[in-house]
Every structure is written in C-alpha cells, then in structure tokens.
Amino acid sequence: MPSPEPALRFGVHSGQQYETYDALLTLWRRAEVLGYDWCSLFDHLRPPMGGPDGPCFEGTTLLSALTAQTSRIRGALMVAPVAWRHPAMLAALAATIDHVGAGRVEIGIGVGGADLAHEQYGIAQPDRAERLEMLEETAAVLRGLWSGEEFSYAGKHFRITQGHLRPAPVQPRLPLVVGGASPPVLRVVARHGDVWNSLLTDPDRYRRRVEQLDRECARAGRDRAEIRVSMTFRALLVDNPAELPGRLDRLRAAFPPDSPVWPEYLVFGTPEQCVEALLPYRELGVTDFVLGARPPVDWDSVTLFAERVIPHLRPASPRREPNVRPRTTPRNTTVPSARPERCPQEGKPV
C-alpha cells in the first residue's frame, strides 16, 4: 500500500506524444529518482498540438505499463474525456491499473477538449452542455462501482443495473481527479472529486476559481479541505542566466508564436525565480504542483525543479535526495521573468 500523501506534492505531466515507449519510461524513472511524487499522462488520441500525423500512445494501456515498471511514484490519467468511454469501462480500467500499480493510481475526468480523433476517426463529440451532464453522471458511476458493492444508477446518459466491479481497486478510495475551471465543473469537483486540476492562470483569476470552489463545496456540504488543489504549468529553468537566450531560441524554433503552449509557461529564468512565482499559488491553497514536460523533454528544467525548487516550497517535508550532484548558481546574476500570454519576442524581457 502507498505511504500517506505529503501535504504538498510535485509531479511531472509527461503526456504521451513520444516516438518510443522507452523514451517515456526513461522520463518516469528519472522523475522517480529525482524525488517527484507522481507522473501523469493525458487521454487524447490525436492531440492537435502534435499535428495531424504526430505520435501519441493510448493513455490507459500506457499508464498500466508505466506503473508496472516504476515502484514509488503515483501514476495519473489527466484527464479522460467523458465522451470517450462508458463510465463502467473506465471504472474497470482504473481498478485493473490500480492493481497493476499496487495502489498508486489516480484517474481524472473532464468534459474533453480539442482532439483530431473526432474528425479522423469519426468519434462523436456531444455538445458541451451534454458533456457537462455526462461529467456528473460519470463521477457518480465511478464512485459507485469503485465501492466494491452492488451498484445501480439511472441517469440521462448512463444506466447501471445491479452492477458489480470485482476486484475493487486496491485503494479504499481511488482518487478521482476532476479537470477544468468552469462553475459547472467545480460543482462536480465539490460533489465527487478528490483532486481538482486546472491549468496555470494569473493569481487573481486563480483566486476567483478557488473562491468559486469554496462556494460549491458549501452548497454540497463538503469539507473543502478534503480536496487537493492541483495546477499544471511549464517552466524553462536555467542554472546560469547566460544560457537563457539560447534556450529561448530553441524553444521558439519548436513552437510557433501562436502556439497554445506559451500561456502554460510560468517562468523563463532561474529556479529561485520559479520559487518566487509559485509562492502565491501555494498561499492560495495549491497542494499539487505539476510541471509539464512534454517532448522534447527539457531535462535541465526537470532536474533543476527537483533540486532547487521543490526543497524551497516543501522545506518541512522529508526530502527524497536525488541521485544527482547539486548545481550552483553564479552570484549576483539575475534574469527577468514573466508568464507570457504569447511567445516571448526578441529583444523584450521574458
């Protein structure tokens, strides 16, 4: 059984747009060595960011394999679109993977977003209002079937009649992650979720989201302290500020100026600047900080975050010492940092 969860958790969101399984396994095992608490995949089939013919492994089978070949980190699926599968199928997949991973799995659900699979494979995409209804029903079905007891449910979209799921998950309450930030999604988080995940936004807007979740929990009679708050972001970290222009040039070469990746970046700069940028979110109640590390993997940032960011955000927790030599930062050197809404422009502060 997994050990009790720390007050703060730090993870790597790897996604699965890789050409080989070994590349992903290397990242997950490296994250485990560096002391991260978890790694996660998404549940797209043809993610637009990879282009119409880009690589993308299937999420649930991949999650099962990666949890089987790691020993400590938790593995998560963030998040499964509710229109992909009947919730009973997702419940059975999750329970099976939880046994494969010896109780280290977390499963996320959401209304779903852009995916080229709808066009390429002819998979139907209900409208958003319908998917919001399906989100509530999916959460209810997952909870019922994961209980290990006989379960029946009659909803608008799904029906379970004296349903059983055996063996039940290893974890007495398999953590359910709910992804999204709209008020209807937060209503589902308050009623059913163990973890609420959303993408990076500015602290003021994030505060409003947290306040909305507080209100939804009050309406649902739920203790908000029972729900972990998870935020996914990216960071380009450098040990030596002189490295930053070259690193940014390589990043610009990889992503066009209008790419949706740019707003996901919290900081371009040093680990110390990353700590400073994350502290307001910790004060707002974020418990799970998830560093995006999709390919091509920025190994320097993944390592620097583990070595020089996590210890400052979680100083009181027992530290898992990474098997790497500590780095040093040149004294009296700083670089500007910002969270851009678009690609940083040449000659302007980043």
Solvent accessible surface area in square Angstrom, and as a share of the most:
residue,aa,sasa,rsa
1,M,158,0.70
2,P,45,0.29
3,S,79,0.51
4,P,127,0.80
5,E,71,0.32
6,P,34,0.21
7,A,83,0.64
8,L,23,0.11
9,R,3,0.01
10,F,0,0.00
11,G,0,0.00
12,V,0,0.00
13,H,11,0.05
14,S,0,0.00
15,G,1,0.01
16,Q,0,0.00
17,Q,23,0.10
18,Y,13,0.05
19,E,138,0.62
20,T,73,0.43
21,Y,61,0.23
22,D,99,0.51
23,A,42,0.33
24,L,0,0.00
25,L,16,0.08
26,T,74,0.43
27,L,0,0.00
28,W,0,0.00
29,R,110,0.40
30,R,70,0.26
31,A,0,0.00
32,E,30,0.13
33,V,62,0.35
34,L,4,0.02
35,G,5,0.05
36,Y,0,0.00
37,D,8,0.04
38,W,0,0.00
39,C,0,0.00
40,S,0,0.00
41,L,0,0.00
42,F,7,0.03
43,D,3,0.01
44,H,46,0.21
45,L,53,0.26
46,R,26,0.10
47,P,10,0.06
48,P,58,0.36
49,M,66,0.30
50,G,28,0.27
51,G,22,0.22
52,P,94,0.59
53,D,129,0.67
54,G,11,0.10
55,P,49,0.31
56,C,28,0.17
57,F,66,0.27
58,E,59,0.26
59,G,0,0.00
60,T,7,0.04
61,T,91,0.53
62,L,10,0.05
63,L,0,0.00
64,S,27,0.17
65,A,38,0.29
66,L,0,0.00
67,T,1,0.00
68,A,61,0.47
69,Q,76,0.34
70,T,13,0.08
71,S,93,0.60
72,R,77,0.28
73,I,0,0.00
74,R,14,0.05
75,G,0,0.00
76,A,0,0.00
77,L,0,0.00
78,M,13,0.06
79,V,36,0.20
80,A,1,0.01
81,P,18,0.11
82,V,5,0.03
83,A,23,0.18
84,W,41,0.14
85,R,53,0.19
86,H,78,0.35
87,P,1,0.01
88,A,33,0.26
89,M,111,0.49
90,L,8,0.04
91,A,0,0.00
92,A,36,0.28
93,L,50,0.25
94,A,0,0.00
95,A,3,0.02
96,T,82,0.48
97,I,5,0.03
98,D,0,0.00
99,H,81,0.36
100,V,64,0.37
101,G,1,0.01
102,A,59,0.46
103,G,0,0.00
104,R,20,0.07
105,V,0,0.00
106,E,1,0.01
107,I,1,0.01
108,G,0,0.00
109,I,0,0.00
110,G,1,0.01
111,V,15,0.09
112,G,21,0.20
113,G,40,0.38
114,A,75,0.58
115,D,12,0.06
116,L,48,0.24
117,A,0,0.00
118,H,41,0.18
119,E,150,0.67
120,Q,81,0.36
121,Y,124,0.47
122,G,62,0.60
123,I,52,0.27
124,A,81,0.63
125,Q,71,0.31
126,P,30,0.19
127,D,92,0.48
128,R,110,0.40
129,A,67,0.52
130,E,65,0.29
131,R,25,0.09
132,L,35,0.17
133,E,67,0.30
134,M,18,0.08
135,L,0,0.00
136,E,46,0.20
137,E,13,0.06
138,T,3,0.02
139,A,0,0.00
140,A,19,0.15
141,V,0,0.00
142,L,0,0.00
143,R,44,0.16
144,G,10,0.09
145,L,7,0.04
146,W,13,0.04
147,S,64,0.41
148,G,24,0.23
149,E,119,0.53
150,E,96,0.43
151,F,40,0.17
152,S,67,0.43
153,Y,53,0.20
154,A,73,0.56
155,G,25,0.24
156,K,153,0.65
157,H,51,0.23
158,F,18,0.08
159,R,162,0.59
160,I,16,0.08
161,T,104,0.60
162,Q,117,0.52
163,G,14,0.14
164,H,119,0.53
165,L,23,0.12
166,R,186,0.68
167,P,88,0.55
168,A,29,0.23
169,P,13,0.08
170,V,45,0.26
171,Q,14,0.06
172,P,124,0.78
173,R,122,0.45
174,L,1,0.01
175,P,22,0.14
176,L,0,0.00
177,V,0,0.00
178,V,0,0.00
179,G,11,0.11
180,G,27,0.26
181,A,30,0.23
182,S,31,0.20
183,P,64,0.40
184,P,45,0.28
185,V,1,0.01
186,L,1,0.00
187,R,112,0.41
188,V,7,0.04
189,V,0,0.00
190,A,1,0.00
191,R,131,0.48
192,H,22,0.10
193,G,0,0.00
194,D,19,0.10
195,V,2,0.01
196,W,0,0.00
197,N,14,0.07
198,S,6,0.04
199,L,97,0.48
200,L,14,0.07
201,T,7,0.04
202,D,58,0.30
203,P,46,0.29
204,D,83,0.43
205,R,125,0.45
206,Y,0,0.00
207,R,99,0.36
208,R,141,0.51
209,R,36,0.13
210,V,12,0.07
211,E,76,0.34
212,Q,31,0.14
213,L,0,0.00
214,D,59,0.31
215,R,113,0.41
216,E,3,0.02
217,C,2,0.01
218,A,81,0.62
219,R,164,0.60
220,A,49,0.38
221,G,72,0.69
222,R,41,0.15
223,D,82,0.43
224,R,55,0.20
225,A,91,0.70
226,E,101,0.45
227,I,6,0.03
228,R,47,0.17
229,V,1,0.00
230,S,0,0.00
231,M,0,0.00
232,T,13,0.08
233,F,1,0.00
234,R,13,0.05
235,A,7,0.05
236,L,5,0.03
237,L,0,0.00
238,V,0,0.00
239,D,24,0.13
240,N,56,0.29
241,P,13,0.08
242,A,82,0.63
243,E,74,0.33
244,L,8,0.04
245,P,84,0.53
246,G,32,0.31
247,R,26,0.09
248,L,6,0.03
249,D,72,0.37
250,R,150,0.55
251,L,25,0.12
252,R,55,0.20
253,A,94,0.73
254,A,53,0.41
255,F,27,0.11
256,P,76,0.48
257,P,87,0.55
258,D,125,0.65
259,S,11,0.07
260,P,89,0.56
261,V,0,0.00
262,W,0,0.00
263,P,46,0.29
264,E,32,0.14
265,Y,13,0.05
266,L,9,0.04
267,V,1,0.00
268,F,1,0.00
269,G,0,0.00
270,T,7,0.04
271,P,0,0.00
272,E,85,0.38
273,Q,31,0.14
274,C,0,0.00
275,V,19,0.11
276,E,123,0.55
277,A,28,0.22
278,L,0,0.00
279,L,62,0.31
280,P,55,0.34
281,Y,5,0.02
282,R,77,0.28
283,E,132,0.59
284,L,29,0.15
285,G,26,0.25
286,V,1,0.01
287,T,32,0.19
288,D,0,0.00
289,F,0,0.00
290,V,0,0.00
291,L,1,0.01
292,G,13,0.13
293,A,8,0.06
294,R,55,0.20
295,P,39,0.25
296,P,105,0.66
297,V,26,0.15
298,D,48,0.25
299,W,102,0.36
300,D,53,0.27
301,S,3,0.02
302,V,2,0.01
303,T,12,0.07
304,L,1,0.00
305,F,0,0.00
306,A,7,0.06
307,E,27,0.12
308,R,31,0.11
309,V,0,0.00
310,I,10,0.05
311,P,17,0.11
312,H,115,0.51
313,L,1,0.01
314,R,21,0.08
315,P,95,0.60
316,A,105,0.82
317,S,29,0.19
318,P,127,0.80
319,R,138,0.50
320,R,88,0.32
321,E,123,0.55
322,P,26,0.16
323,N,125,0.64
324,V,38,0.22
325,R,214,0.78
326,P,108,0.68
327,R,84,0.31
328,T,112,0.65
329,T,41,0.24
330,P,56,0.35
331,R,212,0.77
332,N,156,0.80
333,T,58,0.34
334,T,123,0.72
335,V,17,0.10
336,P,82,0.51
337,S,49,0.31
338,A,50,0.39
339,R,56,0.21
340,P,22,0.14
341,E,103,0.46
342,R,157,0.57
343,C,7,0.04
344,P,11,0.07
345,Q,80,0.35
346,E,139,0.62
347,G,80,0.77
348,K,131,0.56
349,P,113,0.71
350,V,17,0.10
